[in-house]
Each structure stands twice: as structure tokens, then as C-alpha cells.
Amino acid sequence: MTGPVASPADAIAVLDPKSYADWNTVLDVFDRLRADTPVVRIESPTDDHEPFWLVTKYDDVMRISKDNATFLNAPRPTVFTNKAGEKLAREVTARQGEESPNLVSSLVALDAPKHPKLRRLTQDWFMPKNLRTLEGRIRELAKATAERFIAAGPEADFVTHVAAPYPLHVVMQILGVPEEDEPKMLFLTQQMFGGQDEDLSKSGMAEMTPEMISQIVFGAVAEFETYFEGLAAQRRANPTDDVATILATAKIDGEPISARDRAGYYIITASAGHDTTSASTAGAMLALARDPEQFAKVKADRNLLPNIVEEAIRWTTPVQHFMRMANEDVELSGVKIAKGDWLMINYVAANHDPDQFDNPRKFDVTRDQTRHLAFGAGAHQCLGLHLARLEMRLLFEALLDRIESIELAGEPRRAKSTFVGGLKTLPLRFTAR
């Protein structure tokens, strides 16, 4: 692995979850690296992470995302982790009979031929044609969420009252999880994705070691697995029309899928299915609260709602990265990547590439929305992208029907996270009709 190497300060900015809580500063780092060294080696100053190539240009990220033969998911951790975390993941999965650097055997951590076979199990279910049958139920959830937010006003935290619970309600209905279990699902998701943030992980610890973070995440995964194996058993005994039943009874090549694959499918649907939409929803409302002109524009012209949804997803980029391993020698932006090298495809940097998006830090509801990479691309493009768009559109229809004006009532705070990021607080002041 030879080539340009990031300075220790820039390496820390990429590696440290606290950096992502200071959004503009981390964007400054990505802007500078993209301009000077769009593919750069990141070496841990403390040697607690394996070195990898940080990829920041849109074109390079798109190329890697679409070339699943050259850039693999499974051999190395699919999400950036430290050496201790990878070691622990391999130990845990080895005891389960299939050693892997990825604790969860989900779609994001698999390659062909297994990946497309698993993806096809629910792909039709998440297509727009099927989702239209759910639109009425989701619309009612959106209206009820808007009413609860109004009732909490005229000042309330948008994350607490809207962005966190609403997508959770939706995805839990899809999975067939009883409403009384939703708080447990939220808690486990926050522990799994928010392990780097003491507020979200509920750890009460401001300074956690990487080993502590790994233990929190692994404990959450174990609880998820236990819960969803129980749910699968219920669905096999009493099938319904939900995703839980599809997974509980799924077969590939005539054989039932393994408990590990089934648990991974449930976990990625339950956790990624709401945490990411929560972040995008809060991002959209932050942008509108800061810009009364755009709020008025979209309130007057509901045809702009699809734009606001796409722009929020690009601007927020909740899934901040994935990792890949080079399966052969290759060159990116003039840098030679060797077979076996580890790469971070950074969606935040790609979605703020000025070669693709004019004035990328500006939230613009009139922007051409077709090119962002927040859902990934190629074979691993997010399975739930149509659901996320539908959820957000219906929610903002309900909110715009009830809210006349909106502004910040305090300083928003972002999560400390290298992987799934977004606002953890968004205090708002509003008037309702």
C-alpha cells in the first residue's frame, strides 16, 4: 500500500467519531482531501486501526459501488472498525460456525453469488407497486405523528417527537413487531449505530474505549438475534403478510436460509430501515427551519416534496461510508491500489463533490436530485430506498398541512459517529394552523 498518506491530523478527523458531530469542519477536511489527494492512505496515529484508502471523489465512489467484482464486501469488515472490534467479531462468528469480520451477516456484508439470492427474497416487497398497498397505513402514521408534534408545541425537539419514532413505527409494522416492543427496537438500534455517542448508546460514558464500544454493539446484536429468532418461530407457526413471515419461511436453492442469515436480514431491515430515514427527516426540517424562503416555497408548491426528500437525503447522507476490499490490482485517480487493500467509499464526501453538485453545502429544493449516492449504487443500492422516499413524502405532507412557520429554538446537535450519522437533537419553535 504505497501512495499519498494523510497527515495525522486529517487521519484523526476521518477516524474519530467526534469529528462528525462538527459537520462543517469535517466537510472542510473532505473538501481539501478531495481537491489535493482524492484517494489517500489513512493510517491510525495510535495503530488501533488497519490502514485503508479514503476515497472522496464522486466518480471514484460511483465506480467502486458499481464494480462488485473488483471491489468486494465480505473479506474485510464492511463498516470501518478497529482491530479489537474485528478480532472480537471473528471470535464470535467462529463460535457460530462461520468466521467473519462482519458480526451481522446482512445484505451489506455479502458478495455474489449469495448476495443477489438473499436480496431477491424481499426485493419485490420493497418495490413501489407493493408499497402503494401500504400508503394508506403510512399516511395515517404520518398524520398521527404530526398531531403529536403539534400537541407538544409551540416548542419541541423534532428528533424526539418526530424523526426518531415515525420511521420506527413504519418499519416495525412492516416487520410485524408489536408496538409495545418498539422502544426495545429503538434502544437496540441506538446501541448498535450510536455506540460511539454516549447519549445515543445510553452508556452514560463520555469517553469510551474502542473495546467498550465494540462490546455495546455486540451486545445489541445478540439481543436483536434472540428477539428475531422468537419472531421467526411465531411466523412459521402463524404466517401473515409481513416481511417477518417472508424471512421466517425463506428458502434459497430449496434449502431454508441459515439462522445467521435470517437474523442479519431482520437486523438490517429493523435498524437501517429507520435510523437512516430518521436522520434524513431531521436534516430536511433543520434546513427548512433555517431558511423561511424555502419553507414557504415548498409549502406553497407540494410538487417540490420529492425534491425536498432527495435533497435532504443527499445533504444529510445518513450512511456516511462503507468499506470495500480490492479483489485485484487497480488504479483510482492515479493511485495504484493493490489486491487486498482496504478502501473507504465516503458518501459524505462524494455527495458534497462540487464537480457534481453546485454549491453542495447549500440545501436547495430546486436542485437536480438524480445523482446523489446516499442510497449507494449498483447491486448494493439500498433495498429500502422507495420506502424511505414514501415515508418522508407523506410525513412532510402532514407537517406542512399543520405548520405555518418554523424556526430553531436552540442549537441542534449531531451524533458522534463514523457510520450512521445525523442530528440527535433539533429544538424547534413553530406556529400551527
C-alpha positions in Angstrom: 0.0 0.0 0.0 2.0 2.9 -1.3 0.8 6.4 -2.3 -0.2 9.7 -0.7 -0.6 9.5 3.0 -2.9 11.8 5.0 -1.4 13.8 7.8 -2.0 12.6 11.4 -4.5 15.4 11.9 -6.5 14.5 8.8 -6.4 10.8 9.7 -7.8 11.6 13.2 -10.6 13.7 11.6 -11.6 10.7 9.5 -11.2 8.1 12.3 -12.6 10.0 15.3 -16.5 9.8 15.6 -16.4 13.2 17.4 -15.3 14.8 14.1 -18.7 14.0 12.5 -20.5 16.0 15.2 -18.8 19.1 13.9 -20.3 18.8 10.4 -18.8 21.8 8.6 -15.3 21.1 9.9 -15.3 17.5 8.7 -16.7 18.7 5.3 -13.7 21.1 5.2 -11.4 18.2 5.6 -13.1 16.2 2.9 -13.1 19.2 0.6 -9.4 19.7 1.0 -8.5 16.0 0.6 -10.8 15.6 -2.4 -9.1 18.6 -4.1 -5.5 17.6 -3.2 -5.5 13.8 -2.9 -8.9 12.3 -3.7 -7.5 8.8 -2.9 -5.4 9.0 0.2 -4.0 6.4 2.7 -5.3 6.8 6.2 -3.0 5.5 8.9 -4.1 5.4 12.6 -1.7 7.6 14.7 -2.4 5.1 17.6 -2.1 2.0 15.4 -5.5 0.7 16.6 -7.0 0.6 13.1 -5.8 -1.1 9.9 -4.7 1.3 7.2 -7.1 2.0 4.3 -7.6 4.2 1.3 -10.1 7.0 1.8 -12.0 7.7 -1.5 -13.6 11.1 -1.7 -14.5 11.9 -5.3 -18.0 11.2 -6.6 -16.8 9.4 -9.8 -14.5 7.1 -7.9 -17.1 6.2 -5.3 -19.6 5.5 -8.1 -17.1 3.3 -9.9 -16.4 1.2 -6.8 -20.1 1.0 -5.9 -20.9 -0.5 -9.4 -18.0 -2.8 -9.8 -18.8 -5.6 -7.3 -16.3 -8.0 -8.9 -13.2 -5.8 -8.4 -14.3 -4.3 -5.0 -15.6 -6.9 -2.5 -17.7 -6.6 0.6 -17.2 -9.7 2.6 -13.4 -10.5 3.1 -12.8 -7.4 5.3 -15.2 -5.5 7.6 -17.9 -3.8 5.6 -18.1 -0.9 8.1 -14.9 0.8 9.4 -13.9 -0.8 12.6 -10.8 -1.0 14.9 -8.5 -4.0 15.2 -10.1 -5.0 18.5 -13.6 -4.9 17.0 -12.7 -7.1 14.0 -10.9 -9.6 16.3 -13.9 -9.9 18.5 -16.3 -10.2 15.5 -14.2 -13.1 14.1 -14.2 -14.8 17.5 -18.0 -14.5 17.9 -18.8 -15.6 14.4 -16.3 -18.5 14.6 -18.2 -19.9 17.6 -21.4 -19.7 15.4 -19.6 -21.8 12.8 -18.8 -19.2 10.1 -15.9 -17.0 10.9 -16.4 -13.5 9.5 -15.0 -9.9 10.1 -18.7 -8.8 10.0 -20.7 -9.6 13.1 -24.0 -9.3 11.2 -24.5 -11.4 8.1 -26.6 -8.8 6.3 -27.0 -7.9 2.6 -24.5 -5.1 3.0 -21.8 -7.5 4.1 -22.2 -10.1 1.3 -21.0 -10.7 -2.2 -22.3 -12.7 -5.2 -23.5 -15.3 -5.6 -25.1 -15.3 -2.1 -26.0 -11.6 -2.0 -28.3 -11.5 -5.0 -30.1 -14.7 -3.9 -30.8 -13.2 -0.5 -31.8 -9.8 -1.9 -34.3 -11.4 -4.2 -36.2 -12.7 -1.2 -37.8 -9.3 -0.4 -36.9 -7.2 -3.4 -40.4 -7.3 -4.9 -41.9 -6.5 -1.5 -40.0 -3.2 -1.3 -40.9 -2.1 -4.9 -43.3 0.8 -5.4 -46.1 -1.4 -6.7 -46.3 -3.3 -3.4 -45.6 -0.2 -1.3 -48.6 1.5 -2.7 -50.7 -1.0 -0.8 -49.2 0.3 2.4 -49.5 4.0 1.6 -52.8 4.5 3.5 -51.4 3.0 6.7 -48.2 5.0 6.4 -50.2 8.2 5.8 -52.2 7.6 9.0 -49.0 7.2 10.9 -47.6 10.4 9.4 -50.7 12.4 10.4 -50.7 11.0 13.9 -47.0 11.9 14.3 -47.7 15.4 13.1 -50.5 15.8 15.6 -48.3 14.6 18.5 -45.7 17.1 17.4 -48.2 19.9 17.3 -49.5 18.9 20.7 -46.0 19.1 22.2 -45.5 22.7 20.9 -45.1 25.5 20.4 -41.5 24.4 21.2 -40.4 20.8 20.9 -37.5 18.6 19.9 -38.2 17.3 16.4 -35.9 14.3 16.8 -37.6 13.1 20.0 -41.2 13.7 18.8 -41.0 13.0 15.0 -37.7 11.9 13.4 -37.0 9.1 15.8 -40.4 7.5 16.4 -42.1 7.9 13.0 -39.8 5.7 10.8 -39.6 3.3 13.6 -43.4 2.9 13.7 -43.4 2.3 9.9 -40.6 -0.3 9.7 -41.9 -2.2 12.8 -45.3 -2.5 11.2 -43.6 -3.9 8.0 -41.7 -6.4 10.1 -44.7 -7.3 12.2 -43.1 -6.2 15.5 -45.8 -5.4 18.2 -46.0 -1.7 19.1 -45.1 -2.4 22.7 -41.7 -3.8 21.6 -40.8 -0.6 19.6 -38.9 1.1 22.5 -36.7 -2.0 22.7 -36.0 -1.9 19.0 -35.1 1.8 19.2 -32.8 1.2 22.2 -31.0 -1.6 20.4 -30.6 0.3 17.2 -29.2 3.3 19.1 -26.8 1.0 20.8 -25.7 -0.7 17.5 -25.4 2.5 15.4 -24.9 5.0 18.2 -22.3 3.1 20.2 -19.8 5.9 19.5 -22.1 8.5 21.1 -22.7 8.4 24.8 -26.1 10.0 24.5 -27.4 7.6 21.8 -25.8 4.4 23.2 -27.3 5.2 26.7 -23.9 4.3 28.2 -23.6 7.3 30.4 -19.9 7.4 29.5 -18.4 10.4 27.8 -15.1 8.6 27.0 -15.5 5.0 25.8 -12.6 2.9 24.6 -12.9 1.2 21.3 -13.2 -2.1 23.2 -16.2 -0.7 25.2 -17.9 0.5 22.0 -17.4 -3.0 20.5 -19.0 -4.7 23.5 -22.0 -2.3 23.4 -22.5 -3.1 19.7 -22.1 -6.8 20.0 -24.5 -7.0 23.0 -27.1 -5.2 20.9 -26.7 -7.6 18.0 -27.0 -10.6 20.3 -30.3 -9.2 21.7 -31.6 -8.5 18.2 -30.8 -12.0 17.2 -32.6 -13.5 20.1 -35.7 -11.4 19.6 -36.0 -12.0 15.9 -35.5 -15.8 16.2 -38.5 -15.7 18.5 -40.5 -13.7 16.0 -39.5 -16.1 13.2 -40.8 -19.0 15.2 -44.1 -17.2 15.7 -44.4 -16.5 12.0 -43.7 -20.1 11.0 -46.5 -21.2 13.3 -48.9 -18.4 12.3 -47.9 -16.9 8.9 -49.0 -13.4 8.0 -48.4 -11.0 5.0 -45.4 -9.2 6.5 -41.7 -9.3 5.8 -41.1 -11.3 9.0 -43.1 -14.2 7.5 -41.1 -14.0 4.2 -37.9 -14.3 6.1 -39.1 -16.9 8.6 -40.1 -19.2 5.8 -37.4 -18.2 3.2 -35.5 -20.8 1.1 -32.6 -20.5 -1.2 -31.8 -23.3 -3.7 -34.5 -25.3 -2.0 -33.0 -25.0 1.5 -34.1 -22.8 4.4 -31.7 -19.9 5.0 -29.5 -20.1 8.0 -30.3 -18.6 11.4 -27.4 -16.3 11.0 -28.6 -15.0 7.6 -32.1 -14.7 8.8 -31.1 -12.7 11.8 -28.9 -10.5 9.7 -31.8 -9.8 7.3 -34.1 -8.9 10.2 -31.5 -6.7 11.9 -30.6 -4.7 8.7 -34.3 -4.2 8.0 -35.2 -3.2 11.5 -32.2 -0.9 12.3 -31.1 0.6 8.9 -34.8 0.8 8.0 -35.5 3.6 10.5 -32.3 5.1 11.7 -31.3 6.4 8.3 -34.7 7.8 7.5 -34.8 9.5 10.9 -31.5 11.3 10.1 -32.8 12.5 6.7 -36.1 13.6 8.1 -34.4 15.7 10.8 -32.0 17.1 8.2 -34.8 18.3 6.0 -36.6 20.0 8.9 -33.3 21.7 10.0 -32.8 23.1 6.5 -36.4 24.4 6.4 -36.2 25.9 9.9 -33.0 27.8 8.8 -34.5 29.0 5.5 -38.0 30.5 5.7 -38.0 31.2 2.0 -37.5 27.6 1.1 -40.1 26.6 3.7 -42.6 28.9 2.1 -41.7 27.7 -1.3 -42.4 24.0 -0.6 -45.5 24.8 1.5 -46.9 26.7 -1.5 -45.9 24.1 -4.1 -46.3 20.5 -2.9 -44.8 19.3 -6.2 -41.5 20.2 -4.7 -41.9 17.5 -2.0 -40.0 14.8 -3.9 -37.2 17.4 -4.4 -37.0 18.2 -0.7 -36.9 14.5 0.1 -34.0 13.8 -2.3 -32.1 16.9 -1.3 -32.4 16.1 2.4 -31.1 12.6 1.8 -28.1 14.0 -0.2 -27.4 16.9 2.1 -27.6 14.7 5.3 -26.1 11.5 3.9 -27.0 9.3 6.9 -24.9 6.3 5.9 -21.6 8.0 5.8 -19.4 5.3 4.4 -18.9 1.6 3.6 -15.7 -0.3 3.2 -14.6 -2.5 0.3 -11.6 -4.7 -0.4 -9.8 -4.6 -3.8 -10.0 -8.0 -5.4 -7.3 -7.2 -7.9 -4.7 -4.5 -8.6 -6.5 -1.4 -9.8 -5.9 2.4 -10.2 -8.2 5.2 -8.8 -7.5 8.8 -9.5 -3.9 8.0 -10.4 -3.3 6.0 -7.3 -2.3 2.3 -7.5 -4.5 0.1 -5.3 -3.1 -3.4 -4.7 -5.2 -6.6 -4.4 -6.2 -7.0 -0.8 -6.1 -3.3 0.0 -9.0 -1.9 2.2 -10.9 1.1 0.9 -13.5 3.5 2.5 -16.0 4.8 0.0 -17.1 8.0 1.7 -20.6 9.0 0.7 -20.5 12.3 2.6 -17.5 13.5 0.6 -19.0 12.2 -2.7 -22.3 13.9 -2.1 -20.5 17.2 -1.5 -18.3 16.9 -4.5 -18.5 20.3 -6.3 -17.8 18.6 -9.6 -21.2 17.0 -9.3 -23.2 19.4 -7.1 -23.1 23.2 -7.5 -22.6 24.8 -4.0 -23.0 21.4 -2.4 -23.4 22.6 1.2 -26.5 24.6 0.3 -29.8 22.9 0.8 -31.6 23.6 -2.4 -35.1 22.2 -3.1 -34.8 23.1 -6.8 -31.6 21.1 -7.3 -31.4 18.2 -9.8 -31.7 15.3 -7.4 -30.9 12.4 -9.7 -27.2 11.8 -9.0 -26.7 11.6 -5.2 -25.0 8.5 -3.7 -26.8 8.4 -0.3 -28.5 5.1 -1.3 -25.4 3.7 -2.8 -25.4 2.4 -6.4 -25.2 -0.9 -8.3 -26.1 -4.3 -6.8 -25.8 -3.0 -3.3 -28.1 0.0 -3.7 -30.3 0.4 -0.7 -33.2 -2.1 -0.8 -35.5 0.3 1.1 -34.9 3.5 -0.9 -38.5 3.6 -2.2 -39.9 3.1 1.3 -37.7 5.9 2.7 -38.9 8.3 0.0 -42.5 7.4 0.5 -42.3 7.8 4.3 -40.6 11.2 4.1 -43.0 12.5 1.4 -46.1 11.5 3.4 -44.7 12.9 6.7 -43.9 16.3 5.2 -47.3 16.5 3.6 -48.8 16.0 7.0 -46.4 18.5 8.7 -46.9 21.2 6.0 -50.6 20.9 6.4 -50.4 21.7 10.1 -47.4 24.1 10.5 -47.5 27.7 9.4 -44.0 28.8 10.4 -41.0 27.2 12.0 -37.6 28.3 13.4 -34.8 27.0 15.6 -35.4 27.2 19.3 -31.8 26.2 20.2 -28.7 24.8 18.8 -29.1 21.4 17.1 -26.6 18.7 17.9 -25.2 15.9 15.7 -24.3 12.4 16.7 -20.7 11.4 17.2 -20.5 8.6 14.6 -18.3 7.4 11.8 -21.0 5.2 10.2 -24.7 6.3 10.5 -24.9 10.0 11.4 -27.4 12.8 11.7 -29.0 15.0 14.3 -29.6 13.8 17.8 -31.4 16.9 18.9 -33.3 19.6 16.9 -35.2 22.1 19.1 -37.8 23.9 17.1 -40.3 26.7 17.7 -43.4 26.7 15.4 -46.9 28.0 14.9 -49.6 25.7 13.9 -52.8 26.2 12.0 
